[in-house]
């Protein structure tokens, strides 16, 4: 099973995706940063894979997830989160005991989860896992207030790609996908 962080990134930034309702998304896009409408007190999940985000939000059609945001964040912040992440599920090969994992889970401000990567039809790609990070506490506050470089609404792009997939024009749909690469 391959674990990959597929993302649009540079030496300094990485783009992650989130889907929200209009009351959170529209003020964030207008301000170019998360506003008071974004709760800094609850866990928020970020996904570097555009297609995994499309799977999660149903091409921006699920209630409360009608706006997809591309959030460009500082690489240093993303790496800070990875360094402090605890797997969301117990893995005996990674932890000395279930009790040790539970302790780390309680103390960590970041959850890491590896889910099946998705194709244009949002079907799982066999053998490929894609990252999502759950940020809480200090990590959520840093994400919203320190790491965010820009916020772009990519809902129209999601709808255009989805329409092309439905029309079976996969080459045109693929050409519109964000240029993700495996993070190195």
Secondary structure, 3 states (H helix, E strand, C coil): CEEECEECECCCEEEEEEEECHHHHHHHHHHCCCCCCCCCCCCEEEECCHHHHHHHHCCCCCCCCCEEEEEEEEHHHHHHHHHCEEECCCCCCCCCCHHHHHHHHHHCCEEEEEEEEECCCCCEEEEEEEEEEEECCHHHHHHHHHHEEEEEECHHHHHHHHHHHHCCCHHHHHHHCCCCEECC
